[in-house]
Amino acid sequence: MTIGLIDTRCANLASVRFALERAGLDYRTGVTPDDLADCDRLILPGVGSARPAMEQLERSGWAEVLAGDTRPLMGICLGMQLLFSRSAEDDIDCLGLIDGAVEKLPREAGSVWPHMGWNTLDLRSPDDPLLGGIKPGEYVYFVHGFYAPVGSYTLASTSYGADCSAIVRQGHVWGCQFHPERSATAGAQILKNFAELDA
């Protein structure tokens, strides 16, 4: 089993790579679909803003390929947001692999924007295989100013100015708004679960 790590040129891949290595998981990094054609599953990480990441996915051919790819796919942080149909950040169309739109996180008086730090998970679909071994109230690490509202795709949520989707799924596509690679034991468990999903 090999995980393909999609390089959008808009992500710090080092922390994800190190987390996969700590978990003893085989992976390969690639810029184009051909680079990762024989990988069993894919991770789409991302930091920064939506437009340059989407432009790179379109230039590299990933946007077209992912529309028809059936391998398990997990987006992380911005990578999760790009899975949705549209994002309010830069007001752009995204990959459309999950039905819904990403919105700007409200700025609450006295709170810091963007949301940055540890917050808890409220499990809404605890039987999903990605959540195996994850307990209600586990802490994970977030850095984001945009969010997916809670919907039918939400497996776990968190609260920061709004009820935010923390983990989502539609079919073979999963996403984590937080950074599992920076989320200690809980994050390591989620990466392990993803590696062990039935393809």
N, C-alpha and C positions, 0 to 999 in steps of 0.2 A: 504494500500500500504506500503510495507516494502522494503527498500533498503538493499541489502547484500553487505557488505564491505569486500572485499577479502584481507586477511592478508597474504602477501608474505614473512613476516619476513624481508622485504627489504624496509620498508616504515615507516614513522612517521604517524601513523594513528590518533594521537590525534587531529591534526589541522583539518583533514577532519571530524572527529567525532564532534568536537565543531561547525564546520560550519553547519553540518546537524542539530545539536541540536538548533542552533540559528534560523534556518529556520523552526523549528518545524516539521522536517521530521523524521519518524520512520526508524530505521536502526538496523541491527545486524551485528556483526563482526564474521568472521569465517575463519578457516584455510583450511578446506576441503570442497568439494562440498556438502557433506551431511550436514554440518553445516548450509548451506544457501539454502537448497533444496526448501524451501517454500517461499523464497523471490521473489518479483515481478520483480525486476531489480537488476543489479549488478554494483558496482564500483570497478575498479582495479587501486589502487594508486601505486606509486613506487618512490623510490629515490635510488641513488647509481648506480650500473652498471648492464648491461643487463644479464650477465651470471649467477650470483647467483640468480637473480630474476626468470629467466627461469628455472633454476635447481629446485627451490622451487616449481614453478608451475607444473613441471613434477612429482616431488616426491609426491605432495599433491593430484594429480589427476586432477587438474584444466585444464592443457593443453589439456588433452583428452576430458574432459567434455565441455569446451568452444567451441571446434570444432563443436559440434552439438547443443549447447544451443541456443535457439531463444529468450531468454529474452533480453530486452534492456540492453546494456552493455556500460559503459563509462570508458575509461582509462584516467588516469591523469599523466602527466609528463612522467617518465619512463614507467608507465603503458600504456600510449598512444603508445609509441615506440614499446612496446612488442606486440601490436596488429598487427604489420606489418609482412611481410613474413621473413624479415631478417634485422639484424642490423650490421653496421660496427663496433660498439662497441663490442669488444670481437669476432667479425666476427662469429656470430652465427645465426642459424635459430630461428625464433620467432613463435608466435602463428598462423600467416598466416590468420588472420581474415580480414585484409585489404591488398589488392594487392599493393606491393611497398616495397622499402627498405629505411632504416634509414641511413643517412650519417653523417660524422663528420662535425661539424660547422666550416667553414673556420676561420682562425685567421687573422683578418685584422690589418694592422699597426695602432697603436694608440688605438685599441679597446681592451676590456677586454674579455678573454676567461676563463671560459664559459660565456655565456650570462646570466646575473643575474640582474634583476631589472624590472622596469615597462616599457611596450611598448604597442603600439596601435594595434588595430585589424582592418584589412581591410576586410570587409565583402564581400564574393564572392557568397554566396548563402543565402541571408538574410531571405528568406522565410522558411528556415528549422526551425522546431519547437524548436530546442535547442537554437536558436538565438532570440526567441521572447523577445521583450523589450530591445534588445541590439542595441546600436546605432553605426554607423561607427565612428572609432576613439576612442572607449572606451579603457581605459588603464587597463591592466591586468598584473599579476606578473609572470615573467619567471625565471627559474633556469635550464639551460640545456647546454650541450656541443655537443649534437648530435641532428639531426633534420630530419623531413620528408620533402623532397622537395615538392613544390606545384604540385598537380596533380588533377586528376578527382575527388578524394575523398575530396579535400580541401573545407571546408565551410568558413574559415576565415584564413588570413595569417598575418604575420608580417615580418619585415625586420631587420636582424642583421647579416651582412656579407653575407647573402643570403636571398632569399625569402623563408621563412619557413612556413610550415603549422602550424597554431595555433589551429585550430579546424578541425577535420576530421570526415567523416562518410562513412561507406559502409554498406548498409542495416540497421540492427538493432544495429550496432556497431558504437559508437561515441568515439572521443578522444579529450582531451585538452592538448596541450603541456605545457601550463601555469598551475598555481595552482589556480583553482577557489576558493578554500577555503581560499586563501590569497589575493584575488582580489576584496575586498570590495563589493560595490553594484553590479557591473557587474558579479562578480563571484557568488554571492548569487543568482542572477537571473538565471544564467545558471544551478545551482544545482536545483533550484525550477522547471525550465523548464524540466530538466531530470526526476524529480520525477513525473511530470504531463504528460509525453509522453504516448500516447496510446500504451499499451502493445500488 
